[in-house]
């Protein structure tokens, strides 16, 4: 590793956000960095060199090039390296140089050839990193994992400068002085700050990312160019475009390139389009013939929430006619058709749907709710009591997820089952909880299999019939954003004047018990931790391990433990049920 030249500024000054790689191809990947032009008092364009080598010491240099950045993109740099010197499914090392200074180096991994026989794939996946609510310890732990690639499922930044749920662990202020990001300067400032976290930097340096966004890259519970949270949100195309532009500049996705040629099917970003059409995020990734992944966008093309946009219209509500109205969409017709066609025609052993919001139904039973009411803050209890009158089947926990778009969900599931699609696993973030379970066409119909018996391997029938089961789902909890136990525990602590650390365990237990009873298709619902998941695919089975970190309240406290663990064997036939066995 060369030292900075005499008089050259150190790497932490020239490249304070370090480096990242993403969107791999069999012969390359996207490389990212940022030159801190204001800190270096640079006003004109900056020329950088980049190098890809076969070894971490850069003794065997394979590809080099130069590129340019300037202030119009806040000094961000994207190069798509594509070169026959790079072999499929192989690790390489890369770095940038500018002003006589070399960046820290990163490691990238190219993709296998799409038709190659791959027998093992390890994917780490994570989402929901709120700077203000804690440190990104989980990403540091994920950096240390022996995974091939990392899927980032969104909420890479949070638009709010203050964590409303649990107080502020790390302070943040925005250039506009607003509580939530509004301008391009605000959104850029979020990414610049988040990307100084040392654990986040290490995870990027160590692994190649495949990233999609969720709501908080723009605004909480957003849909199209609308923020949610008020009775009748006005469209905010300029704010949406600012958020999109900052994301395109800072996310290691193969769009808005400085130089190089991204492969066909990469993310498209065209700032010349209207704000609701600037990005086509959805794409497919083939990990040989072992795993065929589709990555979707469940924000930009979706309809409004079914029963209204205020918090009280979306969370813990009995629903309304619109929740199952035909024609309502989460994906938009073009993306939905592509999704169904791609999954329906895939010949891969495993089909992976990497998405933002929980696919499975999530309800809270009326009987359990009644017992809760006495404990809750009075305004919340009063509201729930009113809802309960019309809630024969309980309340939907969250209509921002697929429960608010039920006709489209059922249609996709029915079409894929009819197409005899097997071995479909959905990986999700968004709800800040560790969740596992089965996706179905109709969650209120009698269960087609004995879920608890299958989970515990107590079933006498080794190949039960599929019924309306689509596949399996595994959600990773948040990297640092407030989980449900933190949220409810803090609310109860204020109400009951009991220290929150006395409440977390009973709140967590109560939540898990209530949700398990109201949602038999769930194999797990746990919302008391922060962490990430690792999915290991082989020719015969999938293993999902949910890793949890001890705390996000202190920097550097990187204690991590393997928590819940599940095994999914390959389906034996298209009409055989997908199975989940609990390992731990
Ligand atoms: Fe989130």
Boltz pocket constraint, residues with backbone or C-beta under 6 A from the ligand:
constraints:
  - pocket:
      binder: B
      contacts: [[A, 127], [A, 128], [A, 129], [A, 154], [A, 155], [A, 216], [A, 430], [A, 431], [A, 432], [A, 478], [A, 481]]
      max_distance: 6.0
